[in-house]
């Protein structure tokens, strides 16, 4: 099946017209760099001479960053930060990325989710990650914080075209919050797209979800090897979530989308040039796929846009983003998908 490229290009040009609300586990990636100096006398560990620190939006924050980079800042986040230094750095990172962070909830009992990566290099070697330190609170959020989030999202959903639920399973998306999102979105005819790694059947009455292949296989309990397997798994997810479509990302094998009318489409990877870093590529897919659905693109066309966007960001190190111009210019001369 050949894709209408002119139609695809028109959808890409319209991506900046959708306003997206991102709800989930907002995180800060703290990247600490240094030069290798010597082995410590205190313990058999490296001593690094610190050179610089970068703060990058991670977790659900990265999905918001991808949205904002494409739609010119029409992205709003709702989530939790702690009353700590990292919380302030996260807010500043949102502001620099032109993301509306006025609706964050500060919870004094929780830490701001932070992934600190310490990397070092010798004068003639590449930079290499040495250790990662995670800061997060794994306990369930309090009912007070939950109610504050519900109050925020009930007000914000009518003002946006689509909602992304980005679940890294660190406690923000409770069953009550999920139910409030889906009920309110249905009332106002809004799109809801879910990006989660497990507990996929917690999400009922959504528009779509974007699980990867391993997480899909864990959910359905069998390996996906051919079209029949993908159809079976896709239909199972559709039944469990009452979604209209499911987009399964398959790494180097591309993507598969299954819709509620029983249609299957396999989308190959269009540009198989060198992959530098797949970090955050799933957030890019979810962001661009949601933007495309929000401006009226059919699920297959929305998935193709997500596929092209992911192919751009994996050529860069770390959680990268892309733009409408980059996506437009990366559209292949021909696109053929398997149905």
Order of alpha helices (4+ residues) and beta strands (2+ residues): alpha-beta-beta-beta-alpha-beta-beta-alpha-beta-beta-beta-alpha-beta-alpha-beta-beta-alpha-alpha-beta-beta-beta-alpha-alpha-alpha
